[in-house]
Amino acid sequence: MKLNKLLLIIALLLVGCAAPIPKNQDLPVQHIVLLWLNKELSENKIEEIIKGTKALKKINQVKNVKVGKVIFSERPIVDDSFDLGIIFEFETVEAMQSYTKGSAHKAFVEKSIKGNIKKIVVYDIQVER
């Protein structure tokens, strides 16, 4: 009986540790996008992607957007395998979700991203004010 209780307690603790942190819908969001570009892209096409990314700042939900090329590093902890990084700032999770579902975002992805990348990774984090 004691062993069963101990196993149950351990199982509950493990489940609790694996549970996601609840989202505070009112905190600002950083939407971090890393792009691995197709190697055959011209420098002009890359600059076009960067310019198109900066233009997304005009979208109502986007508080700010920054885009830049990777910095190569010899430090093993640094992932410098991608080509471009984009950081979007949104006031709330809801604003980010509205943006990602919106027609302007979808049009940008169709025009500038699809067909030009090998891989994309997105990280969404909430930041304290």
Buried (B, 14 or more C-beta within 10 A) or exposed (E): EEEEEEEEEEEEEEEEEEEEEEEEEEBBBBBBBBBBBEEEBEEEBBEBBBEBBEEBBEBEBBBEBEBEEBEEEEEEEEEEEBBBBBBBBBBBBEBBBBBBEBEBBEEBEEEBBEEBBEEBEEEBEBEEE
